[in-house]
Amino acid sequence: MRDLGAGFQYLIKGQRWVATHRRQFEFGLIPGLITLVLYGAALVSLAAWGDDAVSWATPFADDWSSPWQGLFRGFLTVVLFALGLLLAVLTFTAVTLLIGQPFYESLSEEVDRDVSPDGTAPESGLPLWRELWISARDSLRIVLRALCWGVLLFALGFVPIAGQTVVPVVGFFVTGFFLTEELAAVAMQRRGVQLRDRLALLRSRKTLVWGFGTPLGLAFLVPFVAVFLMPGAVAGATLMARDLLGEETEADGDGAQDESEEETV
């Protein structure tokens, strides 16, 4: 329970940091707005032409009598849109981070410089194209993992009682884990931490990760909220990454100094 609260605190600290650094906040809004427009257009298109796609994919139902044809295709249309919406929620962060890689790299570095005792930020030393390639490759791997979980949970949703109670809760925790991984990757990639090592590190502190990512995932269900929370989420994930990797922050250093002074007195 303590780690759950600590994870949520990092989420709050990240939002607080961007609130006091308005230029970084405004700079960090751009990728989310671009992704929101793209996803909005895709979902509107799916809602407008989803029934046509279902009709094209189910020619065997052309000769079915009413109302079975309409009920069957209507159900598949709803399922198709629900899957599209689920995929949008699961991939929104990955796509936004991919589009906004230079934006969020800069924001994360500013957070590191601000809280680091020596005022420096780790740098990968890689060219931008290489960083984009690594980010895209790792994001694809995470999206595939998340998609597998999404399909599994969607299927389990048809199980009576458990599908309407337990499965949604598990789904939010799964979403929170992968969401945190995507956000923490911005800071960890600069430190040369590979995907496999990141996943192992996050699994070792699952309650901390859930405390950060699960409430954020709930908030991200509202698209406009996701856009405005994304800069602070990147900042909070950077702070949490420093904790997971055992790096000292300026606040930690001050705290240690205060304790030393008290002992001397």
N, C-alpha and C positions, 0 to 999 in steps of 0.2 A: 504493500500500500504506500510505503514511503517513496518508492521509486515512481509510482504512478503520479504522486503529487509533484515530484521533482521534474518529471517529464512535462507536466502541464506548466510548471513554472518557467521552463525554457521557452515554451510557446509564448507565454506572457512577456518574458524578457525580450524576445525577438521583436514582438509588436511594439514594445516600449522603446526599443532601440531605434527602429525606423521612425517612430513618432517624434523623436528628438533629432533625427537626421532627415529632414524633409526632402532634400535633394536626392538622396539615395532612395527614398520611398517613391518619389515621382518617377525616377529613372527605372525602378523595378516594376512599375505598373505596366510598362509598354508591352513586354512579352505576353502577359496575361490577357491584355486587351486584344492582341492579335489572335491568340488561341481561342478566346471566347467568340470572336466574330467567325472564325473558321468552323468551330464546332456548332455554333448556332445555325449557320447556313446548312451544315450537314444534317442536323436533326430536323430542321424545317423541310429539307428535301426528302428525308426519310418519312416524315409524317405526310407529306403531299403525295408521294409516289410509292409509298410502301405497299399499298394494296395492289397496285399494278405489278410490282415485283413479285408479290406472293401469287397473284393470278398466273403470271408467266412461269413461275417455278412449280405450279401444281396443275398442269394440264389435265391430269387424270381426274380432277374434280369438276371438269367442265360439264359433264353430263349428270352430275348429282342433282337431285330434286331439292326444291326449297322446303324447309329453311336450312338444310344441312350444309349446302355449299357455302352459304353466307356465314353460318356460324363457324365452320371450319376455317375458312379463309380469314374471317374477322379475328379469330383466336390467334392464327399465325401472324397476322399483321401486328396485333398487340404484342406478341412475343418478340417479333422482330424489332419493334420500337423499344421495348424494354431492354433487349440485349444491346441495342445501339446506345441507349442511355447509360446502361451499366458500363459499357466499354468506354464511353466518354468520361465517366467519373473516374474509372481506373487509370485511364491514359492521360487525363488532363494535365496532371503534374509533369509526367514524362515529356509530353509534347511541349509544354510551356518551358520546361527547363532546357529542352533541346533548342527551341527557338531563341530562348533568352540566355544561352550559355555565356556570351560575353558580358551581358548585363549582370547576371547573378554571380559570375566570377568576381567582377569588380565589387559588388556589394559585399560578398563574403570576405574578400580581402580587407575591405574597410572595417568590417567587424573585427577581424583578427588583429589589425593594427590598433584598433581602439581599445581592446581588452588585453592585448599582450603586454607584459611588463616592460619589454624592450621596444615596443612600438613597431614590430615587424610582422610580416605575414609570410607563411610558407608559399613557395612558388614551385610549380611543377617543372619549369624549365623547358617545356615542350612547346612547339609551334602551335598556333591556334588551330590549324587544320587537324593536327594530331589529337588535340584535346577534344575537338568536335567529333572526331571519329570514335574515340574511346567512349565519350558520353553517349553517342548514338548506339554503339554496340551494346553497352551495358544497359541502357534504357530499354532496348529491344528485348534483352534477356529478362529483365524485370517485368516488362509488359507481358511476355509470354507466360511467365510464372503466375502473374496476377490473373491473366485470362483463364488459365487452367483452373485456378481457384474459383474464379467467377462462374465458369460453366458448371463446376461441381456444386457450388452453393446454390446456383439457380435451379439445378436439377433437384437438389435436396429440399428446395423450397416447396415442392409439391407433396412432401411427406406431411401427413396430417399432424397438427399441433406443433411438432418440433419445427416444421418448415415455416411456421408463422411466428415462432417465439425464439427458439435457440439459434436457428440458422441466421436470421438477420443480425443478431448480436455477434456471432462468430464472424460474419461478413464484415462488420465494422472494424473488428480487431485486425482482421487480415488486411483490409484496406489501409488501416492506420500503420501497420508494419511496413508495407511496401511504399506508402507515401513518405514515411520517415526515411527509408533507405534512399529514395530518389532525392530528397532534399539534403540529407547529410552527405550524399555523394559529391555535391558541389565543393564542400570543404575537404573531404577525404581524398578526392582525386588529385587535388593540388599537393597532397602529402604522399602521393604514390601508393595509397591503400587500394589494393585490387578488389574487385567485386566479391570474390569468394571470401576474402578476409573481412570485408565490410559486413557481409551477411552473418559470418560467424560472430563478429563483434556485437552486432545488433541482437542476435539470438541470445547472447550471454546476458543481455540486459533487457529482456523482452518487456518487463513491466515499465521500465523507463521509456522505452520506445512507444508502447501503447499509450502511456500518459501524454506523450507529445502528439502522436499521429492520429489516435482515435477521435478525440474532440475536433481536431483539424479536419479529418475526413468527414465528420458530420457537418461541419461548417461548409466544407467544399461542395456539399450537395446543392447549395445555392450558388449558381455560377458567378453572379456579381460579387458575392462575398469572397469567393475563391480568388478573384482577381485582386481584391484589395488586401487580402491576408497573405498573399504569396510573398511579397518582399519581406515581411516580418517573419514568415515561416522559414525562409532561407537564412535570415539572421539568427533565429532561434536554433535552427538545426546546426549552424556553425558553432554556436556556443555549446550545444550538446556534444558535437563531435570533439571539441576540445576536452570535454569532461571524459568521454569514452576513451580517448587516446592518452589521458593522464597529463594533459598540458595545463600549465599554470596560467591563470588569468590575473589581471591587475587586482581584481577584488580579492582573489585568494592570497596574493602577495601581501596586500594591506592587512588582511585578516591575520596572517601569520605574524606580521610585524607587530600588530596590536597585542597579540597574545604574548609575544616575547617581551614587550615593554611591561605588561602587567606582571609577568613572572619576575622581572628585574625589580619592580617596585615592591 
